[in-house]
């Protein structure tokens, strides 16, 4: 995690960094601001570093004042997909499965788009986010930066098949975002539990995903757009669709 805001997001989520690097000239100020090295984070090793060392550590052209290494979260089993904290079955709160909304990134390879989609999933109350094999790394530096700390905000299931997600979420409606030929988003029923499948902008939804989609939905664009704008990128399209889920009550899924 590179930058004070991202490190703060990890700390706020209750995650403990393994090691923290701070620019030497601001070490005391930043350590106090983030609550590092005191009662809040007694186990975090905090190292003041010179600028030349920060340049070696950072993946950015201009290194930030704070960088931290957090342990990767333990990989969750898909059986824990539903409910706050992954509760399911007897442990799930009432309505957890019926209210579930899972975002499935279908081959989104651009980490910027993946981070934007992840951030939108957190902002609009998605239950979890899963990615198809070959998608951008959810924990890669560019994805983490684009997500602005959203990586800590909901359960993540990287490198799984859509069929596996659906097996863990029985009765879910599967909505596939398509650039064209789908039902207008505003007219879609948006039942829950639901899986929102978002593909990469150019290739769109994979053949495997289309086999499971119960309804294609499209975000209509203004007619006669100049400059050859034909579609939205995956992050923006996913955010609009997720907002629509929160904007109006969702009908329950048909049994």
Secondary structure, 3 states (H helix, E strand, C coil): CECHHHHHHHHHCCCCEEEEEEEHHHHHHHHHHHCECCCCECCCEEEEECHHHHHHHCCCCCCCCEEEEECCCCCCCHHHCCCHHHCCHHHCCCCCCCCCEEEEEECCCCHHHHHHHHHHHHHCCCCEEEECCCCCCCCCHHHHHHHCCHHHCCEEECCCCHHHHHHHCCCCEEEEECCCCCEEHHHCCCCECEEEEEEECCCECCHHHHCCCCEEEECCCCCCCHHHCCCCCHHHHHHHHHHHHHHCCCCECCC
